[in-house]
């Protein structure tokens, strides 16, 4: 039995029947969005009217919150056992190769060891595809904000030398990786895909990315994101919006949509996103890749000793479960207390690998009224997955209830908006895109509203603790999102101006917000496709604090239901980069020219 610091008091929440009411706010797009945002930004009374009509203050009426203390930080820390952690050299190397057409780190590793490819040839294949050259931009450059070619080439050259000398650093050596712009990366800007510099005079690499680089991974560039991470489409007129590789009429999802795009388009086997609002998992649903939102160590974002960590949780995405597991285990290495004193308290994830394994009961928690919110195409995929897990993998379904989910989502939205608003100076607000500017300008939460929202966070964490202690090793299963993709309804005008659709944004976040607000880890797995659109659908498992390894086992159990169905993007408008194939042809052509 795992022991914890800061574990919530297990306490069953009130009996509160689930009854959903959609937010009723007009959709704004095109020039009307730009004009409306400027007007709202300029007039305080309009901001107050808009804030009052959004409907995010439904939780104010909950008298049950009087018996809960506010909880401002959801961090729950598993106490380290007496076991000795394995060294990173002993980490299980990924074995999965060419999963459903997607290249994995093991594919790169095999070719580097055999000499069939080198990291240098791979990056020389990738750079022309992703660089934003003004005269001849790369075919996939829309997903990237910046790529420091000299730095990338130097890292590849060093990796190539190591392989040549038989001194490889391990399974990630020479493997290309992409990271979201929210991450601090030495030599790169940090704009959060805006026109504002959020580097804060820091020119250093975040701890979790250092761990990947120390293992030999080559960061090929920074990916685009929804401006400030404030919504779930990744629509960004500042930088350009990457279209879904499976169907260009749809968004990739956000806010980590650039990282999801780089994976779904085949550019990298591993990418890094950030969970400022539960959004790591939305792109992995819309793009058909695996995504892990960890709780472990908060995946420390602090870029250099003595600096407070960046708000948010960084987490890996990958084209295979093995790659996801390896990236997580490296990124979650606890930093020194001088880098992040809270994350430093966590045990190494390698402890669980060095401890004797035990057979865990397989339990799925299902809140049926909540699941019923999914649209039919999503629900069909979810039901098929659930049936497989029960009949083929031996999972037992436990009916559960979670109180105040509607009010909780509103409290989550208010919390995120308040914290984002506090991070943007009034003088910078005018530089933001219309949608972002409108949200930041109209966020008029009072201190009382904020505190009550944190009381509701406390209630939900206590109720989840009650569920997890009553049903040990429970995984709460939902679709990743209620929607079978987010279509670009307004076409080119939406991409030029942005879109504000609060109802659809809320629908999109209807399941994922809970893990973000309560700090629980969650994993999203591709589960199938919508027949008509070829859009991927994801399912999500959320576990107890510190249960990342259990979630990875769950993902392996699940993969049998889709292993025969998953494929790289294909069909009209789909985009795909066969990086290893192109690199092999490039090397062969180079060799032939020398003869």
KARANOR-V656128 format. One record per pair of residues at least 6 apart in sequence whose C-alpha atoms are under 6 Angstrom apart, sorted by the first residue. I is the first residue (numbers start at 1). J is the second residue. Records with the same first field share a line. If there is no record, write none. Layout:
BEGIN
I=J / J
END
This chain:
BEGIN
3=78 / 79
4=77 / 78 / 79
5=77
6=76
7=76
8=462
9=462
10=462 / 465 / 466
11=462 / 463 / 466
12=463 / 466
13=463
16=403
23=503
27=500 / 501
28=499 / 500
29=499
30=493 / 494 / 497
34=434
37=434 / 438
40=46 / 47
41=441
47=442
51=442
56=410
58=407
59=407
68=455
69=455
70=454 / 455 / 458
71=454 / 458
72=454
74=518 / 519
77=346
80=347
85=350 / 351 / 354
86=350 / 354
93=171
94=106 / 322
95=106
97=104 / 106 / 107
98=104
100=566 / 567
101=567 / 568
104=269
111=117
112=118
118=160
119=156 / 160 / 174
120=156 / 157
122=583
125=583
128=138
129=138 / 139 / 140
130=138 / 140 / 141
131=138 / 141
132=141
142=240 / 242
143=223 / 224 / 242 / 258
144=222 / 223 / 224
145=222 / 223 / 224
146=221 / 222
147=221
152=220
159=174
162=168
169=215
172=215 / 216 / 217
173=215 / 216 / 217
174=216 / 217 / 218
175=217 / 218
176=218 / 219 / 268
177=218 / 219 / 268 / 270 / 271
178=219 / 220 / 221 / 271
179=222 / 223 / 271 / 272
180=222 / 223 / 272 / 273
181=190 / 192 / 222 / 223
182=192
184=205 / 206
185=204 / 205
186=203 / 204 / 205
190=198 / 199
191=197 / 198
192=227 / 228
193=225 / 227
194=227
204=303
205=303
206=301 / 302 / 303
207=301 / 303
208=331
211=330 / 331
223=258 / 259
224=258
225=234 / 255 / 256 / 257 / 258
226=234 / 236 / 255
229=255
232=253 / 254 / 255
233=251 / 253 / 254
234=253 / 254 / 255 / 257
235=241
237=496
243=251
244=250 / 251 / 252
245=265 / 574 / 575
246=569 / 574
247=574
248=573
249=487 / 488
250=486 / 487 / 488
251=486
252=283 / 286
253=282 / 283
254=279 / 283
255=279
256=273
257=283
259=271
260=283
264=287
265=576 / 577
266=576 / 577
269=318 / 319
270=317 / 318
271=316 / 317
272=315 / 316 / 317
273=280 / 314 / 315
274=280 / 313 / 314 / 315
275=312 / 313
276=312
278=512 / 513 / 516
281=291 / 524
284=290 / 291
285=537 / 538
286=485 / 536
288=526 / 536
289=319 / 526
290=317 / 318 / 524 / 525
291=317 / 523 / 524
292=315 / 316 / 522 / 523
293=315 / 521 / 522
294=521
295=519 / 520 / 521
296=546
297=343 / 346
298=313
299=313 / 314 / 332
301=309 / 310
302=309 / 310 / 339
305=338 / 339
306=338 / 339
318=324
329=349
333=348
334=343 / 344 / 348
335=344
336=344
337=344
362=395
363=395 / 396 / 397 / 474
364=397 / 398 / 474 / 475 / 476
365=398 / 399 / 400 / 475 / 476 / 477
366=399 / 400 / 477
367=400 / 401
374=482
375=482
378=484
389=395
411=453
421=440
429=437
435=500
461=518
468=474
475=541 / 542 / 543
476=541 / 542
477=540 / 541
478=539 / 540
479=539 / 540
480=538 / 539 / 540
481=508
520=544 / 545
521=542 / 543
522=541 / 542
523=540 / 541
524=539 / 540
525=538 / 539
526=538
527=537 / 538 / 562
528=536 / 537
529=535 / 536 / 537
END
